[in-house]
Every structure is written in C-alpha cells, then in structure tokens.
Amino acid sequence: MKNQNQNQDQANLIGKYVNRVLYSDVDPVGKIVEIKGKYKAILRVVVPSENKIKMDFVVGGFSAHCINNNNQEYDFFETDELIEISLSETNMKNNFLRIGDKPRKHYDYNF
C-alpha cells in the first residue's frame, strides 16, 4: 500500500517546479517532466528574464537600500536542456531545493 501511495505522490510532482532557495535569494532550476525510479527526476531547465521592474535605491545600509525590493517581476522560459536530479530528502536539504507550483526568482538587493 505504501508503494502505491508513493508512486501516486511522485506522479503528482510532474509539472511542478524546483527552485533553489539560498537564504533570501531564490533561483529557478527547472520543471519536473519525468520521474525515474524512487528518487530521480528529469527537469527541463527554466531560466528567468531580466527583472522587469526598475529598482529604486536610496542612500543607506552599506551603500544603498532598495525600497522596492519585493516588487521584482520576471518572465520564465523553459529551455530544451534536460537535467537529472535526486529528489532524496538529503539532496533537497543539502542543495536548498524546494518544489513549488511555479518557478520563482528573487534577488535580495538589501543583503
């Protein structure tokens, strides 16, 4: 019974996105297109566009403070490149990978 539930859970991952979260920065990795075996996934690499919002800086912090840091907006594009990753709990934790419904990109200008 556990294997059936696990296979169903893995099938639900197809179409989800993997993002790398490094403290306050987030970068898209790819879209899950196939599950191989117990812990492997094939991803179609996703790349973000340039930030579409003009960032506003004022004097402060080390040199400047971005007052609209949370208003960043990106378009995302799937490439033809495929990569294989491990979805094991250890790999996800050690590489700061998170699975979500959409790709995400955020650069912390105020770090």
Secondary structure in CASP SS format (residue, H / E / C, confidence):
PFRMAT SS
TARGET T0000
AUTHOR 0000-0000-0000
METHOD secondary structure of the structure
MODEL  1
M C 1.00
K H 1.00
N H 1.00
Q H 1.00
N H 1.00
Q H 1.00
N H 1.00
Q H 1.00
D H 1.00
Q H 1.00
A H 1.00
N C 1.00
L C 1.00
I C 1.00
G C 1.00
K C 1.00
Y E 1.00
V E 1.00
N E 1.00
R E 1.00
V E 1.00
L E 1.00
Y C 1.00
S C 1.00
D E 1.00
V E 1.00
D E 1.00
P E 1.00
V E 1.00
G E 1.00
K E 1.00
I E 1.00
V E 1.00
E E 1.00
I E 1.00
K E 1.00
G C 1.00
K C 1.00
Y C 1.00
K E 1.00
A E 1.00
I E 1.00
L E 1.00
R E 1.00
V E 1.00
V E 1.00
V E 1.00
P E 1.00
S C 1.00
E C 1.00
N C 1.00
K C 1.00
I C 1.00
K C 1.00
M C 1.00
D C 1.00
F E 1.00
V E 1.00
V E 1.00
G C 1.00
G C 1.00
F C 1.00
S C 1.00
A E 1.00
H E 1.00
C E 1.00
I C 1.00
N C 1.00
N H 1.00
N H 1.00
N H 1.00
Q C 1.00
E C 1.00
Y C 1.00
D C 1.00
F E 1.00
F E 1.00
E E 1.00
T E 1.00
D E 1.00
E E 1.00
L E 1.00
I E 1.00
E E 1.00
I E 1.00
S E 1.00
L C 1.00
S C 1.00
E H 1.00
T H 1.00
N H 1.00
M H 1.00
K H 1.00
N H 1.00
N C 1.00
F C 1.00
L E 1.00
R E 1.00
I E 1.00
G E 1.00
D C 1.00
K C 1.00
P C 1.00
R C 1.00
K C 1.00
H E 1.00
Y C 1.00
D C 1.00
Y C 1.00
N C 1.00
F C 1.00
END
